[in-house]
Every structure is written in C-alpha cells, then in structure tokens.
C-alpha cells in the first residue's frame, strides 16, 4: 500500500478493549448497516484462513479490510479505478479494469488476491477472473465475493451480480479449484436489509436498527437463512485455489 501511514479505518474498526473487529457505524452508510454486519461475520474467518503472503487487494477503494489482514500477509498491493473517491493516496496502481485487459504484473506474482464486492463493476468478468488466475502463484488463493440481491451502489457502473454457481463457473473456467463456495443472508435477511434501506439516516434509522436487533434475537432470521440462503441470498463468497 502506498502511503500506509495515511490509512485510516473506514468500514471496520478494532475494539480497543477486546481487539475484535466490527462494522464501524460512523463510517458506514446507514442504509447498509445490516448487510455490512452479515458480510463481515461471513468474510472474517475466510480471510483469516486464506489471505497470506504477497496480497493483491483489487477494487479496494479505501482499503477497508487492511486493518484486519495486515497481520496475515507479507505485503499488500492496492489497485482500483482512477476516479475521485477511491482513496487515490493509498493506491499503488490506478487502472480502469474495463479498459486494461492485462494487469501490469508478472505471472504468478501473488500468493492471494482479495476481490471483495467489486466484480459487479466488471464488464467482462470471465476475462477478469482469468487474469486473476494468471497472477496467482501455484497454491495461491482468490477470495471473490459479490452481493446478489442488493441495490446498485454505483449506478450506472454495475453490470452483473453473479450467483454462487456463476462464481463457480468463472473460477473453474479460469483453471482454479473451488475450495469454498457459500452464501450469506436468506429470505428473512433480504426483508430486513430492505427495511434498513428504506430508513438509512436519522432517528428512523436508529429505530429500525433497534427493531432489527430485536427480531434477530428471536432467532427467526438465522433459522430462515438455513434453508433459503442458496436461492435467496444477499450475497455469495468464493475461495478458489490455483493448482500446483
């Protein structure tokens, strides 16, 4: 990461007393608080298990997960689109991924690649994942996540939200072996996330989030997602390994 000393926590913050990471409410848009919490609880163990060595964090924006993974990896290269709002001071490379078919790295450059919730902005996802496969060392891993049922956060620059089988297809077509494919959120979670999006700010947001916490304590969302998350998921996560 360029100018690492300038990095500040955004989406995640570490609790000073427990050392645990949690969603940073003050830096997360109020309409996505429910989704962000579900994502982080799902992402955290997978990142801890699979991110290592020399990492490429691609489509990283303000590098929200750096505080968590920096103790897991040896080095970190940050890459994103050259537009305002994508924390240019932190980016090692500013590249329009829809114009550049080949990234400026040698084959087998990285031990792990983090492509978190950014593939929706890629016009040719099969070409993109194939390029990520080229960059991985043998035995290296790709963490690739995408929302499925969600609003278009960067409209009109979103072109597709792949399903779980869609992520598997992209990985296997690029010669990668899928080691994990899972969904987070189910039918009930979609309902609660939509309610959160209706009231994204102010006192109503606080009231809605308090209501959502009460509903969560009943156990209904957790029970519901056990049998609806594959076909009614908020999002999907794939971890794939390069053979060798």
Secondary structure by P-SEA (a helix, b strand, c coil): ccccccccccccccccccccccccccccccccaaaaaaaaaaaaaaaaaccccbbbbcccccccccccccccccbbbbbbcccccccccccccccccccccccccccccccbbbbcccccccccaaaaaaaaaaaccccbbbbbbbbccccccccccccccccaaaaaaaaaaaccccccccccccaaaaaaaaaaaaccccaaaaaaaaaaaaaaaaaaaaaaacccccccccbbbbbbbbcc
